[in-house]
Amino acid sequence: MNIVLTHGLLGFDTLPVLEVDYFNGIKEHLERRFQARVLVTQVPPIGGIDVRGEELKRQILEALGQTGAPPVLNPDEKVHIIAHSMGGLDGRYLLSPANPGNIADQVCSLTTIGTPHQGSPLADLCESFADGESEIPLMGAIEGVIRDIADKFHWLDALHDLTAESMREFNDTYIDNPRLNYFCVAGSGREGSLKTCKLLLPAYRYIAKITGGDNDGMVPVSSALPVGWEAIAPPWPADHFDEIGHDLDEGVHGKPAHFDYLRGFEDIVERVRNC
């Protein structure tokens, strides 16, 4: 069984200095539990969906041995992509029939976790800070400087792609591939009074106020569950970082004690391997 794990915005595969894996212990766990071949990809952290999607394609084909490199995955089996956050949009772009270079023939399923299929209110908010259109002259000038810096380093590419307006255009263009199986998971925030790690609490409250619904501190539940897709399970009682095994209240190496994220990934694999 081939599994590809792909990260979200500002993501990575491993940070060597801190010895932190984005998918915290998940690769090794799935290899042991299912005897699967697991590839953890690394795409441009702040690239747009198209840039990230093309790099994801390159790495999957390389891992299947189609570019001359020794295969990491089993070339005789199709791939199951499990994507966190923006990584799910990279996967949708990569597999859509609207993309003439799609690799749907190599893939069996796409499962997204905490992916903003309808956009995130945070992206809309952050982009508004850098549009240079404030009615207050000083603020407009500051926003203009922020935009100039962001444009220079292409920081706004990914941010713009995650806005509600951009995602409406994306959804109209990059339709699902009828030959594939699509699954999704949402995060609804932790149980109890503190719904997320401290870092995400302001964002959680902002999204809850804007949408009137649950969220994982980054993505509303309503955005993470596309119409027509099969939800693997009820929304996970987790924040956006808990979903991939990081309790940021416990430091960079902390694992969520309140949520069995490894069991959550097992549920995903048990479902998709029967496709």
N, C-alpha and C positions, 0 to 999 in steps of 0.2 A: 504494500500500500504506500503510495506517495502522498506526502502532506507538505504543503508550502505555507509557511507562516510569513505574513507580511505586515509591516508596522504602519503606524499613523503619522500624522504631522509631527515634525521635530523628532521623529523616531530614529532608531539605530538597531543594529543586530546585537552588538556588544560594545560597552565602553570599557576598554582595557584598563585604563587608569583606576577606575572605581571597581572593576571586575563585576559589572552589572549587565545582565542580559535583559533586553526589552521584554521578551517572553520568559519570565522568571522561572527557570526549571522546567518549562513546558516541553521543549524539544526532547530532552532526555526522558521525561516521563512518558511521552507518547511512544518513543522508541522502545522503551521497556515494556509498556503495557500492551502495545499492539504490534510489536516487531515491525514498525513502520520505518520507512526512510523519510526523514524530515529535513527540509531545507528551510533555513531562516534567511530571508532576503534583506538587502540593504539598498533602498532607493533614495534619491535626493530628498533630504528631510523637509526642505521648504520649496520643492518644485511643484509645478502645476500637475494636475491629474494626468495630462497627456505625457509629460516628461517622465513622471514616476511610472506610469503604466508601460511605457516603452522599455524602461530599464527593467521592470519586473518581467516583461516578456523575454528580454535577453537572458536574464539569469535563469529563468525556468527552462528555456531551450538549451542553454549551456549545461544545466544540471541533468537534462535528459540525454546528453551526449550528442546533440544535433549540431554543435558548432565545432566539433573536433576534440573538445576536451573530454577527459574520462568522465563518465556519468556518475553523478552523485545519487540520482534517483533511478528507479527501475524503468528503463526505456520501454519495457513491454507493458507497463501499466499507466493508466491515466492519472492525472493529478487532482487532488482535492485541495483547494485554496481556502485557508482560514485567515481572515483578515481583520485587523483591529482598526477602528476609527477610519481615517482617510484611506487606509489601505484597501478598504472595501470598495471605494470608488475607483481606485487604480484597477482593481480586479474587474469591475463592471466595464470600464473602458476597454480593457484588454480583451474581453470576451464578447463584447457586443457585435452583432452582425453589421452595425454601422461603421465599425472599424475594419477597413479592408485588410489590415494585417493581423486580425484577431487569431488567437490560437485555441479556439474552442475545440478543435479536434484533439488537442492534447489534454484537455481538462474535463473532469466529470462533474465537479460541483464547486460552488463558491458559497462560503458561509461568512457573513459579516457580523462583527461584534462591536456594538457602540458606534456604528457608522452613521454619519449625518446625511441620510439619503435625501432629506428635504432641506438640508442646510442646518446651520447652527446659529441661534441668536447671538452667540458670542462673536462669530465671524462678522455678522452685520454690525455689531457694536464696535469691534476693533477697526473695521474698515472705515467706519464713520469718523474715527479719530484721525484718520490720515487722508481725508478727502480734500482738505484745504478750503472747505466751504463754510466754515463757521461764520456766523453773522458778527462775531466779535473780532475786530481786525487783528489784535494780537494773537488770539487763538488760531485764526486762519493762517497767520504767518508761521506759527509753531507747527501746525498741522502740515503746512507745505514743506517745511524742513523735514518732518518725519517721513512724508511721502517721498521726497527726493532721496533720502537715505535708504528707505525701503526699496525703492525702484532700483537703485544702484546694485543692491545685493539680491534683488528678485524676491524679497521677503513677501511681497503682496500677491505673488502668483497663486500660492496655495490658499492664502487667506481669502482672496476673491473667489476662488473656486468653491469655497465652502459656504458662501452666502446663499440666502434663500433664492434670490433672483438667478444666480448662476446655476444653482442646482435645478431650478425649473427648466432652464435651457438644456442642461445636461440630461435630465430625465426624458425630455422630448426627443433628444438626439440619440443617446446611447441606450437604446431599448435592450431588454433582456434577450438572451439567445434562447429560443425555444428548445434547443437540443440539450440544454444544461439544466442542472438542478440548483436552485437557489434557496438558501436558508439564512436565517438571521437570529440575532440575540440582542436584546436591549438591556441596559442597566438602569435600574430605577432608584439608585441610591441606597445607602445602608439602612438597616432597620434601626429604630431608636430615634432619639432627638437630633443627633448629629448625622446628617445624611451622607456626608463625604469626609474625606480628610480635610484638615483645616485649610490647606491651600486652596481647595476647590469650593469651600463654603460660600464665598461671595458669588461665585459663578453659578452655583446651584440655586441660590436664592433669586438671582437675576433671571435665570431661565424659567424657574417656576413662576415668577411674577409675569413674565412675558407670555408664556404658553398656558399657564394654569394647570400644568401637569407635572408628572414625575420626570426626573432626568438623572444622569449619572455625574453631573457637575460639568459636563461638556456638551452632551448631546441629549435632546429630549427623547423620551421613549417613543413618542409619535413619529419622530424622524428616523429612528433606528429600525422601525418595523415597516418595510415597504408593503404596499397592498399587493396581494397575490403571492407573496413569499411565505414559506413555512417557518414559523417560529420554532426553534429547537426546544425551547422551554419558556415558562413564564419569565418575565424580566428578572434578571439576576439582582439580588439585594446587594449591590456593589457600586462603587464609584468608578470613574473612567480608568483609574490606575489599578484598582482592585481587580478589574477584569483580566488583567495580564499578570497578576501576582505581585503587585507592589502596594503595600500600605505605607504611604508617605509619612504618616504620623509616627512610624517606627524607624524612619531613616531610609537611606537608599537601598539597604538590604532587607528591609522589613517585608514580611509576607503577611497577607491578611488572615488573621485568626478567626475573623467573623464570617468568612466566606470561603468555601472549598472550591477555589478556582480550577484546580486540577481535575476535580470531578466534573466541573462544567465543561472542560475541554474533552474529557472522556465522553460525555453525553453527545457532544458534537460529532466526534469520530464514530461512535457507535451508530449514529443516525446516517451519516454520509457514506459509510462503507457498504451500506446495503443498496446504494443507488444502482 
